Amino acid sequence: MNKNSSLQLIVPGGPFSRLQLLGGIFIAVGLLGFLVTAFGAGSVLPAVTLSVSVGALTFGSALVFWRMAQKPAGVDNNGIWFSGATARGMAGWILAIVFTGFYVVLYWMPQYLEHLIRMSDPLSWLMRGEAADQWFLYGFFYTLAVLIMGARMLVKYRDNRYQVLRTISVMFFQLGFAFILPGLLRMFNQPEFYFSYFWPLKYDYLWPGSVSNFTDASRLGFFMVFWGVAMTIIVTPILTYFFGKRWYCSWVCGCGGLAETAGDPFRHLSDKSLFAWKIERWMVHGVLVFVTVTTGLLWVNSALEGSILGGLSQTFSVTYGFFIGLIFSGVIGVGFYPIMGSRVWCRFGCPMAAILGLLQKYFSRFRITTNGGQCISCGNCSTYCEMGIDVRWYAQRGQNIIRASCVGCGMCAAVCPRGVLRLENGSMAGRYNGPVLIHHDDVSVQVDADWKAQRPLMPPAQEDLPILTDRDVTW
Amino acid sequence: MKRHIVIVGNGVTGVTAARFIRKLSASQITVISSETDHFYARTALMYIYMGHMRYRETKPYEDHFWTQNGIGLVRGYVTHVDTARKVLHIADGPEIAYDSLLLATGSQSSKFGWPGQNLPGVQGLYGIPDLVLMERYTRNISRGVVVGGGLIGVEMAEMLHARGIPVTFLVREDSYMDYLLPQKESRMINEEICRHDIDLRLATELKAVKGTTRAEAVVTSTGDEIVCQFVGLTVGVHPNIGLAQASGIATRRGILVNEYFETSVPDVYAAGDCAEFNRDGIGSRRVEQLWYTGRAHGKTVAFTLCGMPRPYRRGVFFNSAKFFTIEYQTYGDVPAEPPGGIGTLCVTGNRKLLRINFDRQSGRVTGINVLGLRLRQDVCEAWIQGGAKIEDVAHQVNRARFDTEFDPSFARKVQRMFTQA
């Protein structure tokens, strides 16, 4: 018998070393530390429970990643569909319930997090000069997840420079712009502000209430409002034109940062069906309309000093905040990672992604180029697309991929075993290249006129690309 | 009545043909397969076993695609074609009448009469049934032996390795695939295989498989006996011509066809792995058994089947593979040993290699190999087809780059090497 065979049940991907086991034990100790803290220990010795738990978690993770680094570099998705945690098995559902439950407690029952919040007090005093609250705790856990799982990304994709740089970038923006800087601002009695979030993702940054809060607070508040407006209106279209929406979604954004790091083990769970795509388009653009209308109403109401619209704009903003801000982006967005993949929010709900997507599709140099007829239709690209794009559909036709939802994570190109895909910023001319499949020149015929009249040529599937049909007919 | 085109085989050839027939005509199309209900990517078999994908992820089209496009699918095993009456017989099924018939029956794994080759746990890897068997016979085993140093062999070694099963890899040649790959490439792959803890045994052949109820050991040509419970036979594939033979259609190694994929029987065509061209110079060889050629055959024969006959042209040869973590692309003609008059420029790095072959006299580029690098097919093709000069190609190598953004470029190294040479 193989000495590893019994342990293969735990990790079907390969031998399970003692080091990994040790790492697992440390991780378990760290998580247990948080659990014990949550049930009372946090208030007793906050500094001790905090450092022991975080220390054990970090050390354990480091051992596991170190072991990963011993294997030859290269895409290793071995056993992902065999493990319950990553293939919607029992462990996956339990994870989903735990994640979802955490958000429910965080939003609506923060009293149950009291001990954990007290545990983070020492850090909060250090960083912000004040006691912690539930949002500090949340930011702390969030950042910890991005950093630890980001380290895992760095090891897993160490031979892919694009992935490495991108991961360092999201780790940097989460730690610096979404955790340390807002804390420092509070320490200096400035309004808490996230320089890496803009309207409409951070919808209230352009709502009249927040704007007056910022401007009333300090001169820096004026700059914050200016920053927010400039990022939304000027910088976003320019950067998206040159680099596609990836400059934000998979390099800067905190939601994207969590999805790209903690969400990486679940990226393949996104639904690739045409049906899902149809829902996605209605939903994500619906949210964009919703937030735009809400923002507009608030400003009209504010200009009219509430004389005509009365409570209407208020109703809109509260509804948006509750259903989209809390439930969609938080509870579902992260809670459903182990069920629907890591980008549920980004794909179906984020209005910022919707705007960036429209820009990317129509006013951008970004595309994923397909390498002639090299595709072997294996399906790795589609499987590992967290946005649920059926990349293979395009790749096997030899057609460039230009999709509003693509966040440019580059994973399709990374997992492709035949070098078929490349993320590129090129000229707008020839961006939509039409299908090539094998060769342009070997076949060019006219289609029977009567056949053309009878039915559409290629399936209306993926009809997003209007250019397909006529190119298809004549080649 | 619409013309009825029947296709036997739902692999890449049959399905590509069906798709293009649908684009070009209103004929009734029926695709028959005994293997699966729907088309799946055979190239992804290894990824199912390794847990990267499930079967459903390997299907390039959603199941509703076929009804939506009016392509009928029949699950069944065709036993015989009555070419006089133009009907097919399906085992335990109805007769199906056709107007035109395309045989796209693919290949079968080869076996060379070794003792014990039919024992349970000894098998090739070609389709879903093989994968099911492999799943069954590699549970809790202490070692697997893979026989045959081709592309499937290295895939099978990687599959077993991914499951944590120790692998012995028997390769007849002195160096992996040295009949196709130049020495440097071949050696780089040897090293890559060993780097993944595969027990690679070069210049070693299989003599026999031992065992009573299932494989228990193999005996090699060097006299070693290796205890193992699974033997992967990946010594090549041969055209699946049983149906053609049973139906009186001319065959040699494969089903004989001309450049229009017409067989010896009117209204019967054959394409893909199962076909054999009746003369040289049509394809890159008489029997072409690659994914890419299967797809190209399917597309070309579709035009013929729709009354717009066009001869098959292979174009500039290309192929690709992946050896563990090293990707491989080849364009044009890069033989293992360059013939006289052909020069070669070869740059290597850490598990990376770029080779450009050229005609010494005219300076024209004749072929390109890359390992661990990605090149643009259209650029390479244009170079080779257009007879680009080696000095131009060497100085513009970046035009063909298809590597991930931020990856270090190889171009300067190539230029330096070229100026030195």
Contacts between the chains, C-beta under 8 A, distances in Angstrom:
chain1	res1	chain2	res2	distance
A	1	B	140	6.8
A	1	B	142	6.3
A	2	B	140	6.8
A	2	B	141	6.7
A	2	B	142	4.6
A	2	B	143	7.9
A	2	B	164	7.6
A	2	B	165	7.0
A	2	B	166	7.4
A	4	B	164	5.2
A	5	B	140	4.7
A	5	B	141	7.9
A	5	B	142	7.8
A	5	B	164	8.0
A	8	B	140	8.0
A	8	B	163	7.1
A	8	B	164	5.5
A	12	B	51	6.1
A	12	B	163	6.7
A	12	B	164	8.0
A	13	B	51	6.8
A	13	B	162	6.7
A	13	B	163	8.0
A	13	B	164	7.6
A	14	B	161	7.8
A	14	B	162	6.6
A	14	B	163	7.3
A	14	B	164	4.3
A	15	B	164	4.7
A	72	B	195	5.7
A	72	B	196	6.3
A	72	B	324	7.3
A	72	B	325	5.9
A	73	B	325	6.9
A	74	B	324	7.1
A	74	B	325	3.2
A	75	B	325	7.7
A	77	B	50	7.7
A	77	B	51	7.3
A	77	B	52	4.5
A	78	B	50	5.2
A	78	B	51	5.6
A	78	B	52	7.1
A	78	B	162	4.5
A	78	B	163	7.9
A	79	B	50	7.4
A	79	B	51	4.0
A	79	B	162	7.6
A	80	B	51	5.6
A	80	B	52	6.5
A	81	B	51	4.8
A	81	B	52	7.1
A	81	B	53	6.6
A	81	B	54	5.3
A	82	B	51	4.5
A	83	B	51	7.9
A	159	B	325	7.6
A	160	B	404	5.9
A	161	B	404	6.6
A	161	B	405	7.7
A	161	B	406	4.0
A	161	B	407	5.5
A	161	B	408	7.9
A	162	B	404	4.9
A	162	B	405	5.1
A	162	B	406	5.3
A	162	B	407	7.7
A	165	B	406	6.1
A	273	B	62	6.2
A	274	B	62	6.4
A	274	B	64	8.0
A	369	B	402	7.8
A	371	B	374	7.3
A	371	B	376	6.1
A	371	B	377	5.3
A	371	B	402	5.7
A	372	B	376	7.3
A	372	B	377	3.2
A	372	B	378	5.3
A	372	B	381	7.4
A	373	B	292	6.4
A	373	B	295	7.5
A	373	B	318	7.6
A	373	B	377	6.6
A	374	B	318	7.4
A	374	B	320	5.8
A	374	B	329	7.5
A	374	B	377	5.7
A	376	B	41	6.7
A	376	B	43	4.1
A	376	B	44	8.0
A	376	B	291	5.0
A	376	B	320	7.7
A	377	B	12	7.2
A	377	B	41	4.2
A	377	B	43	6.7
A	377	B	44	7.7
A	377	B	60	4.6
A	377	B	291	7.9
A	378	B	41	5.1
A	378	B	43	4.8
A	378	B	44	4.0
A	378	B	47	6.4
A	378	B	53	7.9
A	378	B	58	7.0
A	379	B	41	6.0
A	379	B	44	5.6
A	379	B	47	7.7
A	379	B	53	5.9
A	379	B	57	4.9
A	379	B	58	5.2
A	379	B	59	7.7
A	379	B	60	6.8
A	380	B	44	7.6
A	380	B	47	6.6
A	380	B	52	6.5
A	380	B	53	6.9
A	382	B	57	7.1
A	383	B	52	7.1
A	383	B	53	5.2
A	383	B	57	4.7
A	392	B	60	5.9
A	393	B	60	7.7
A	396	B	60	6.1
A	410	B	404	7.0
A	410	B	405	7.8
A	413	B	404	6.0
A	414	B	404	7.2
A	415	B	52	7.9
A	417	B	322	4.3
A	417	B	327	6.8
A	418	B	320	4.6
A	418	B	322	6.9
A	418	B	327	6.8
A	418	B	329	7.7
A	419	B	320	7.1
A	419	B	327	5.3
A	419	B	329	6.3
A	419	B	374	3.4
A	419	B	375	7.7
A	419	B	402	6.0
A	422	B	374	7.3
A	422	B	402	5.2
A	422	B	403	7.6
A	422	B	404	7.1
A	422	B	405	7.7
A	423	B	404	7.7
A	423	B	405	6.0
A	424	B	405	7.7
A	437	B	295	7.5
A	437	B	299	7.0
A	438	B	292	7.8
A	438	B	295	6.7
A	438	B	296	5.3
A	438	B	299	6.2
A	438	B	315	7.6
A	439	B	315	5.4
A	442	B	300	7.6
A	442	B	310	7.9
A	442	B	313	5.7
A	442	B	315	6.6
A	443	B	299	7.1
A	443	B	300	7.5
A	443	B	303	6.4
A	443	B	310	6.6
A	445	B	24	7.3
A	445	B	303	6.6
A	445	B	308	5.3
A	447	B	23	7.1
A	447	B	24	6.0
A	448	B	24	7.2
A	448	B	25	6.4
A	448	B	26	7.4
A	450	B	26	7.2
A	451	B	24	7.2
A	451	B	25	5.8
A	451	B	26	4.8
A	454	B	26	5.6
A	455	B	26	7.7
A	455	B	70	7.5
A	457	B	23	5.6
A	458	B	23	6.9
A	458	B	69	8.0
A	459	B	65	5.8
A	459	B	68	5.2
A	459	B	69	5.6
A	460	B	68	7.8
A	461	B	62	7.3
A	461	B	65	6.7
A	461	B	68	7.4
A	472	B	23	6.7
